[in-house]
Amino acid sequence: MNINILIVEDEPKLSDLLRDYLLQAGFCVEQLDNGLDVAGRVRSNPPALILLDLMLPGLDGLDVCKKVREFSSVPIIMITARIEEIDRLLGLELGADDYICKPFSPREVVARVKAVLRRVGTTPHSQSNLVLDENRYKATLSGRDLDLTAVEFNLLRFLAAHPGHIYSRSQLMDHIYPDQRTVEVRTIDSHIKKLRKKVAAIDPGQDIIHSVYGIGYKFEENP
């Protein structure tokens, strides 16, 4: 599977650095350095995902995102050094799927790209054995169905969408049970235990949900 990532960044060194890491991760890469060129390129050669810098010549990232959203639902990860713009970047009216703040680690960018693509069911086969299908609430590992409950799927989807990020049990409860139902916080431990058991049944060597002592849990695939 050739998965094409479009990098829109006007700093050549940064753009090339991201390109090199994405190529190493198994992706195909295109690069643009002007916001005015993005919509036409997306129409003529739709990418699997766009890494879109906020500050661009020609047309800034916010306007580029709005323009692309008029005709495409391609996942967009915004790159910004302007922290005050984060709420707008992820606002429903704009339609960005995620954001990354400068300065950042190129490895983190690759992890975020994989996480967003995983949410929409597009990942390079050689890089990830886990695929999440949100439409059918189905998760597969190495091509085999994990047979998750709805709660287990939501828990795995949330953690996988933020690789490396550590979440407390209370934070996970808020995302898994948004209706604020009365559930013991330790219920998360039970769901994690069942998730791990199902993963181990398919691939004993694949530990994707890690405990962080005294804090909570994080998602991280084995290298």
C-alpha positions in Angstrom: 0.0 0.0 0.0 1.4 3.4 -1.0 0.3 5.9 1.6 1.0 9.5 0.5 1.6 12.2 3.0 1.5 15.9 1.9 3.8 18.2 3.9 2.9 21.9 3.6 5.8 23.7 5.3 7.8 26.7 4.0 10.9 26.1 6.2 13.0 23.8 3.8 15.1 22.2 6.6 12.0 21.3 8.6 10.1 20.1 5.6 13.0 17.9 4.6 13.5 16.5 8.1 9.8 15.5 8.3 10.1 14.0 4.8 13.1 11.9 5.8 11.4 10.5 8.9 8.2 9.7 7.1 10.0 8.0 4.2 11.9 5.9 6.8 8.5 4.9 8.3 7.3 3.6 5.0 5.2 6.5 3.7 5.3 8.3 0.3 5.8 12.0 0.6 5.0 15.2 -1.3 6.1 18.7 -0.3 4.6 22.1 -0.9 5.8 25.5 0.6 2.9 27.8 -0.4 -0.6 27.7 0.9 -2.1 28.7 -2.5 -0.9 25.5 -4.0 -2.6 23.1 -1.6 -6.2 22.9 -2.7 -5.3 22.2 -6.3 -2.8 19.5 -5.4 -5.4 17.8 -3.1 -7.9 17.8 -5.9 -5.6 16.4 -8.5 -3.7 14.0 -6.3 -5.5 13.3 -3.0 -3.1 12.4 -0.1 -3.9 10.1 2.8 -3.1 12.9 5.2 -1.8 16.5 5.2 0.8 17.9 7.6 -0.1 21.6 7.4 1.9 24.4 8.9 -0.1 27.3 10.3 2.2 30.1 9.0 2.5 29.9 5.3 3.1 32.4 2.4 0.2 32.9 0.0 -2.5 31.5 2.2 -2.2 30.7 5.9 -2.9 27.2 7.3 -6.3 28.1 8.8 -7.6 29.3 5.4 -6.0 26.4 3.6 -7.8 24.0 6.0 -11.1 25.7 5.5 -10.6 25.6 1.7 -9.8 21.9 1.7 -12.7 21.1 3.9 -15.1 22.5 1.3 -14.5 19.4 -0.9 -12.4 16.9 1.1 -12.4 15.1 4.4 -8.7 14.2 4.2 -7.2 14.1 7.7 -5.2 17.2 8.5 -2.7 17.7 11.3 -1.9 21.3 11.9 1.7 22.4 12.9 1.9 25.6 14.9 4.1 27.6 17.2 1.1 29.8 18.2 -0.4 28.1 21.3 -3.3 30.6 21.3 -4.6 29.1 18.1 -5.0 25.5 19.3 -8.7 25.9 20.2 -9.4 27.2 16.7 -7.3 24.5 15.1 -9.4 21.8 16.6 -12.7 23.6 16.3 -15.6 21.9 14.5 -15.9 24.9 12.2 -12.3 24.3 11.0 -12.1 20.6 10.8 -8.5 19.9 11.7 -7.9 16.3 13.1 -5.0 17.0 15.4 -2.3 19.6 16.1 1.4 19.5 16.9 3.3 22.4 18.6 6.7 23.6 17.6 9.3 22.6 18.6 8.6 18.9 18.2 10.3 15.6 17.8 10.0 14.2 14.3 9.3 10.8 15.8 6.3 12.3 17.6 5.0 13.6 14.3 5.3 10.1 12.7 3.5 8.6 15.7 0.7 11.2 15.4 0.4 10.6 11.6 0.1 6.8 12.3 -2.5 7.4 15.0 -4.7 9.6 12.8 -4.4 7.2 9.9 -5.3 4.4 12.2 -8.5 6.2 13.2 -9.6 6.3 9.6 -8.4 2.7 8.9 -5.3 3.6 6.8 -1.9 2.4 8.0 1.2 1.1 6.2 1.1 -2.6 6.7 4.7 -2.9 7.5 4.5 -0.4 10.3 1.4 -1.3 12.3 -0.5 -4.5 12.9 -3.3 -2.7 14.6 -6.2 -1.4 12.5 -9.3 0.4 14.0 -12.5 0.6 12.0 -14.6 3.3 13.7 -17.6 2.7 11.4 -18.0 -0.9 12.5 -16.4 -0.6 16.0 -14.0 -3.3 14.9 -10.3 -3.7 15.9 -8.0 -6.1 14.2 -4.4 -7.1 15.1 -2.3 -8.9 12.6 -5.5 -9.3 10.5 -7.4 -11.1 13.3 -10.5 -9.6 15.0 -9.8 -8.6 18.7 -13.6 -9.0 19.4 -13.8 -5.9 21.6 -16.8 -4.6 23.4 -17.9 -1.0 22.6 -16.3 0.3 25.8 -13.0 -1.6 25.1 -13.0 -0.3 21.5 -13.5 3.3 22.7 -10.7 2.9 25.3 -8.3 1.5 22.7 -9.2 4.1 20.1 -8.6 7.0 22.5 -5.3 5.7 23.7 -4.1 4.8 20.2 -5.0 8.3 19.0 -2.5 9.8 21.5 0.5 7.5 21.4 3.0 8.0 24.3 0.6 10.3 26.2 -0.1 9.2 29.8 -3.7 9.4 31.0 -5.0 8.9 34.5 -7.9 6.6 35.2 -10.1 9.6 35.8 -9.2 11.1 32.5 -9.9 7.9 30.7 -13.3 7.6 32.5 -14.3 11.0 31.3 -13.6 9.9 27.7 -15.1 6.4 27.9 -18.2 7.4 29.8 -19.0 11.0 28.6 -22.6 10.7 30.1 -21.0 10.9 33.6 -22.6 7.6 34.7 -21.6 6.4 38.2 -18.8 3.9 37.6 -15.9 2.9 39.8 -12.6 4.5 38.6 -10.9 1.1 39.0 -13.3 -0.2 36.3 -10.7 1.1 33.8 -8.2 -1.4 35.2 -10.7 -4.2 34.4 -11.1 -3.0 30.8 -7.3 -2.6 30.4 -6.8 -6.2 31.7 -9.3 -7.6 29.2 -7.8 -5.6 26.4 -4.3 -6.9 27.1 -5.7 -10.5 27.4 -7.3 -10.2 23.9 -4.1 -8.7 22.4 -1.9 -11.4 24.0 -4.2 -14.1 22.7 -3.4 -13.0 19.1 0.2 -11.8 19.5 1.8 -12.6 22.9 4.8 -10.4 22.0 2.7 -7.3 21.3 2.3 -5.1 24.4 0.5 -2.0 23.3 -1.0 -0.7 26.5 1.5 0.2 29.2 1.0 0.9 32.9 2.7 3.9 34.3 3.1 3.4 38.0 1.2 5.8 40.1 -0.2 7.7 37.1 -2.2 5.6 34.6 -1.8 4.2 31.2 -0.4 5.0 27.8 -0.5 3.4 24.3 2.8 2.5 22.7 3.5 -0.1 20.0 6.6 -2.3 20.2 9.4 -1.0 18.0 
